[in-house]
Amino acid sequence: MKLIKFRIKSYQSRISGKLYESYNLFLKKRDRAWKRFLEKGHEKMTVMFIPHNEKKIFNFQISKFIILFFIILFLIGIATSSYAVIKNREMKNRERELLMSYNDIRADLIRYERLTNEITDIMDDIKPEIEELYQLAADTEDAGDIWGRSNYDQETLDELNKKKRIIPDEIFAIKDVQRDLLNSTSTIKTIKNFINVRSKVTEDMPSIIPNPGHISSLFGWRRSPFGHGRDFHTGIDIAASAGTTIRATAPGVVVSADFSGGYGNCVRIQHKFGYQTIYGHMSRFEVYKGKKVNKGDRIGYVGMTGNTTGNHCHYEIRLGNIPINPYPYMSRMW
């Protein structure tokens, strides 16, 4: 065991010695090489300028180190100049690209500005129409503030207002159009609801002409057709040939269908909302008391029974048993 340890120590000593010897040899070679380099660098070179017209010759000496310094400086200058030229070319290309992008963006902005102005003009033209529709549907002369009901995207609008100096005016115009469109949608929905309700009410109210023909006598005061001065006419007379079909002007229930003095053969129909319609001077009936009728159902035929001077239908509308002018309710044929 001791022998093995001795041999290991011996090997370690020899290896350490060789490494130390090699290291010293390397240092000596490095020192010699550096010394030779310094010697070569400090060697002088003579530069002479010999003019053609003068006899005096100008010369000076310069070391190789100084020449090397200027060569390195020259190379650094070339490298720096090349880099500057390349970067300058890249900057010009980038500037050209940015200019093209700017021109494209500018063209887009001009186009957007034109389109925004067109949309704004269209919206300004539509607003009065929507207001008029709202007034008609709501049966009012005051449209109210229908354009200020919604705070559309108020948070985004507040953020844009903070940057108003750098944001194009078209962005705010588009936001205004968006708000107006939202208010228009809301108003149109309101109008639709009004129209639906009114349509349902109108469907249950007298709203058509009971028979084709021409009006021979209007509602109100008139000269009596029987030569007895003036009298108040409680309905409208619609002249037509004998046998012309008479139809119900609204859904309801027949409360009577019989002869009724001056009305002659007369049909009375009770409708919703307190309305009652009367159809006089019929030649014959197509309904009976208690029968339910729909708007446009045949209820009888034109004749000249009762107090009359010719074939016609005396059409009367009563509201709460008070005669009212039927003319505004005669909007369309069935």
C-alpha positions in Angstrom: 0.0 0.0 0.0 2.8 2.4 0.9 4.5 1.5 -2.4 1.4 2.5 -4.4 1.2 5.8 -2.5 4.8 6.5 -3.2 4.4 5.8 -6.9 1.4 8.1 -7.1 3.3 10.9 -5.5 6.2 10.3 -7.8 3.9 10.5 -10.9 2.3 13.7 -9.5 5.7 15.3 -9.0 6.9 14.5 -12.6 3.6 15.7 -14.1 3.7 19.0 -12.1 7.3 19.5 -13.1 6.5 19.0 -16.8 3.6 21.4 -16.6 5.7 24.0 -14.9 8.4 23.5 -17.5 6.0 23.9 -20.3 4.4 27.0 -18.8 7.8 28.6 -18.4 8.7 27.8 -22.0 5.4 29.4 -23.2 6.2 32.6 -21.2 9.6 32.8 -22.7 8.3 32.3 -26.2 5.6 35.0 -25.6 8.2 37.4 -24.3 10.5 36.9 -27.3 7.6 37.3 -29.7 6.4 40.5 -28.0 10.0 41.8 -28.0 10.3 41.1 -31.7 6.9 42.8 -32.3 8.1 45.9 -30.4 11.3 46.0 -32.3 9.6 45.7 -35.7 7.0 48.3 -34.6 9.7 50.8 -33.6 11.6 50.4 -36.8 11.7 53.7 -38.8 10.6 54.2 -42.4 11.8 57.3 -44.3 9.3 59.1 -46.5 10.8 61.4 -49.1 9.1 64.1 -51.3 11.2 65.1 -54.3 9.8 68.2 -56.1 10.5 68.7 -59.8 11.2 72.4 -59.7 13.0 72.8 -56.4 16.3 71.3 -55.3 15.3 70.9 -51.6 14.1 67.4 -50.8 11.6 67.0 -48.0 11.7 63.8 -45.9 10.6 62.5 -42.6 10.7 59.3 -40.6 7.7 57.4 -39.3 7.5 54.2 -37.2 5.6 51.2 -38.4 3.4 51.5 -35.3 2.2 55.0 -36.5 1.6 53.6 -40.0 -0.4 50.7 -38.5 -2.3 53.2 -36.3 -3.3 55.3 -39.4 -4.2 52.1 -41.4 -6.5 51.0 -38.5 -7.9 54.5 -38.2 -8.5 54.5 -42.0 -10.2 51.1 -41.9 -12.4 52.3 -38.9 -13.3 55.4 -40.9 -14.2 53.2 -44.0 -16.2 50.8 -41.8 -18.0 53.7 -40.1 -18.7 55.5 -43.3 -20.1 52.3 -44.9 -22.3 51.7 -41.9 -23.5 55.3 -42.1 -24.3 55.0 -45.8 -26.1 51.7 -45.3 -28.2 53.2 -42.4 -28.9 56.3 -44.4 -30.2 54.2 -47.3 -32.3 52.2 -44.9 -33.7 55.4 -43.4 -34.5 56.8 -46.9 -36.3 53.6 -47.8 -38.2 53.7 -44.5 -39.0 57.4 -45.1 -40.3 56.5 -48.6 -42.4 53.7 -47.1 -43.8 56.0 -44.4 -44.6 58.7 -47.0 -46.5 56.1 -49.1 -48.3 54.9 -46.0 -49.1 58.6 -45.1 -50.5 59.2 -48.6 -52.6 56.1 -48.4 -53.9 57.0 -44.9 -54.5 60.6 -46.1 -56.5 59.3 -49.1 -58.5 57.0 -46.8 -59.2 59.9 -44.4 -60.4 62.0 -47.2 -62.7 59.2 -48.4 -63.9 58.6 -44.9 -64.6 62.3 -44.5 -66.6 62.4 -47.6 -68.6 59.2 -46.7 -69.1 60.6 -43.1 -70.5 63.8 -44.5 -72.8 61.9 -46.8 -74.0 59.7 -43.9 -74.5 62.8 -41.7 -76.5 64.5 -44.5 -78.7 61.5 -45.0 -79.2 61.2 -41.2 -80.2 64.9 -41.1 -82.7 64.3 -43.9 -84.1 61.2 -42.1 -84.5 62.9 -38.7 -87.6 65.1 -39.7 -89.3 62.1 -41.3 -88.8 60.0 -38.1 -90.0 62.9 -36.0 -93.1 63.2 -38.2 -93.8 59.5 -38.0 -93.4 59.6 -34.2 -95.8 62.5 -34.0 -98.3 60.7 -36.3 -98.0 57.4 -34.4 -98.2 59.1 -30.9 -101.0 61.5 -32.1 -99.0 64.5 -30.8 -97.5 67.6 -32.2 -94.4 67.4 -29.9 -91.8 64.8 -30.8 -89.9 65.5 -27.5 -86.2 64.9 -27.2 -86.1 61.6 -29.1 -82.5 62.3 -30.2 -81.2 62.6 -26.7 -82.5 59.5 -25.0 -79.4 57.4 -25.3 -75.9 57.8 -23.9 -74.4 55.5 -26.5 -71.0 54.2 -25.6 -70.5 57.2 -23.2 -67.3 55.7 -21.7 -65.6 55.5 -25.1 -66.8 59.0 -26.0 -65.3 60.4 -22.8 -62.0 58.8 -23.6 -62.1 60.3 -27.1 -62.9 63.8 -25.7 -59.7 63.6 -23.7 -57.7 63.2 -26.9 -59.8 65.6 -29.0 -56.8 67.6 -30.2 -55.2 64.6 -32.0 -58.3 62.7 -33.1 -60.0 63.5 -36.5 -63.4 65.2 -36.3 -64.8 62.4 -38.5 -64.5 60.0 -35.5 -66.8 62.2 -33.4 -69.2 62.6 -36.4 -69.4 58.8 -36.8 -70.1 58.5 -33.0 -72.9 61.1 -33.4 -74.3 59.1 -36.3 -74.1 55.9 -34.3 -76.0 57.6 -31.4 -78.6 58.9 -33.8 -79.0 55.5 -35.4 -79.5 53.9 -32.0 -82.1 56.5 -31.1 -83.7 56.0 -34.5 -84.0 52.3 -33.9 -85.5 52.9 -30.5 -87.9 55.5 -31.9 -88.9 53.2 -34.8 -89.6 50.4 -32.3 -91.8 52.9 -30.4 -93.6 53.9 -33.6 -94.0 50.2 -34.4 -95.6 49.6 -31.0 -97.9 52.6 -31.5 -98.9 51.4 -35.0 -99.5 47.9 -33.8 -101.7 49.1 -31.0 -103.5 51.5 -33.3 -103.9 48.8 -36.0 -105.5 46.5 -33.4 -107.8 49.3 -32.3 -108.6 50.4 -35.9 -109.3 46.8 -36.8 -112.1 46.7 -34.2 -113.4 50.2 -35.2 -115.5 51.2 -38.2 -112.9 51.9 -40.9 -114.2 50.9 -44.3 -116.9 52.0 -46.8 -120.1 49.9 -46.3 -120.9 49.7 -50.1 -119.5 51.0 -53.4 -121.2 54.0 -54.8 -121.1 57.8 -54.5 -121.9 60.0 -51.6 -125.2 61.8 -52.2 -125.6 63.5 -48.8 -123.0 64.3 -46.1 -123.2 64.4 -42.3 -124.6 67.6 -40.7 -127.1 70.3 -41.5 -128.6 70.1 -45.0 -131.6 71.2 -47.1 -134.3 68.5 -46.5 -134.7 66.3 -49.5 -138.4 66.2 -48.7 -138.9 69.9 -49.0 -139.4 70.8 -45.3 -136.6 73.4 -44.9 -133.3 72.3 -43.2 -132.7 69.2 -41.1 -129.7 67.6 -39.4 -128.5 64.5 -41.2 -127.0 62.0 -38.7 -125.1 60.0 -41.2 -123.9 59.7 -44.8 -126.0 58.6 -47.8 -124.1 56.4 -50.3 -126.1 56.1 -53.5 -125.9 52.8 -55.4 -128.0 50.6 -57.7 -130.6 48.4 -56.0 -129.2 45.1 -54.8 -125.7 46.4 -54.2 -124.0 44.5 -51.3 -123.7 46.2 -48.0 -121.0 45.0 -45.6 -120.2 45.5 -41.9 -117.6 48.2 -41.4 -116.2 46.6 -38.2 -116.5 43.3 -36.3 -119.4 43.2 -33.8 -122.8 41.8 -32.8 -126.0 42.5 -34.6 -128.4 44.1 -32.1 -131.3 44.5 -34.5 -132.2 43.7 -38.1 -135.8 44.8 -38.8 -138.0 47.6 -40.1 -137.3 50.8 -38.2 -139.6 53.7 -39.3 -137.9 56.3 -41.5 -134.7 54.1 -41.6 -136.7 51.4 -43.4 -135.1 48.0 -43.3 -132.3 48.7 -40.9 -129.4 46.8 -39.3 -127.7 48.0 -36.1 -124.3 46.5 -35.1 -122.6 47.0 -31.7 -118.8 47.2 -31.8 -116.0 47.6 -29.3 -115.1 50.9 -27.6 -118.8 52.0 -27.5 -119.2 52.3 -31.3 -122.4 51.4 -33.1 -123.1 51.4 -36.8 -126.5 51.7 -38.5 -127.3 50.7 -42.1 -130.7 52.0 -43.4 -133.0 51.6 -46.3 -132.0 48.0 -47.2 -134.0 46.0 -49.6 -133.4 42.8 -47.6 -131.2 41.4 -44.8 -128.4 38.8 -44.7 -128.1 38.8 -40.9 -130.3 38.4 -37.8 -130.3 39.7 -34.2 -127.5 38.2 -32.2 -125.3 37.2 -35.1 -121.6 37.9 -34.8 -120.1 39.5 -37.9 -116.6 40.3 -39.0 -115.4 43.4 -40.9 -116.4 43.1 -44.5 -119.2 40.5 -44.0 -122.3 40.8 -46.1 -125.2 42.1 -44.0 -127.8 43.1 -46.6 -128.4 44.9 -49.9 -129.1 48.5 -51.1 -132.7 49.4 -51.4 -135.1 52.4 -50.8 -137.3 51.3 -47.9 -138.4 53.9 -45.4 -138.2 57.6 -46.0 -136.0 57.9 -49.1 -136.0 59.5 -52.5 -133.8 56.8 -54.2 -131.7 53.7 -53.8 -129.0 54.3 -51.3 -127.5 53.1 -48.0 -127.9 55.5 -45.0 -124.7 54.8 -43.0 -124.4 56.1 -39.5 -121.8 55.8 -36.7 -122.7 56.4 -33.1 -120.3 56.7 -30.2 -122.1 56.4 -26.8 -125.4 56.7 -28.8 -124.3 60.1 -30.1 -124.1 60.4 -33.9 -120.6 61.3 -35.2 -119.4 62.1 -38.7 -118.7 58.7 -40.5 -116.5 60.3 -43.2 -113.1 60.2 -41.3 -113.8 56.5 -40.7 -114.4 55.6 -44.3 -110.7 55.1 -45.1 -110.6 52.2 -47.5 -112.6 49.5 -49.3 -112.6 45.9 -48.0 
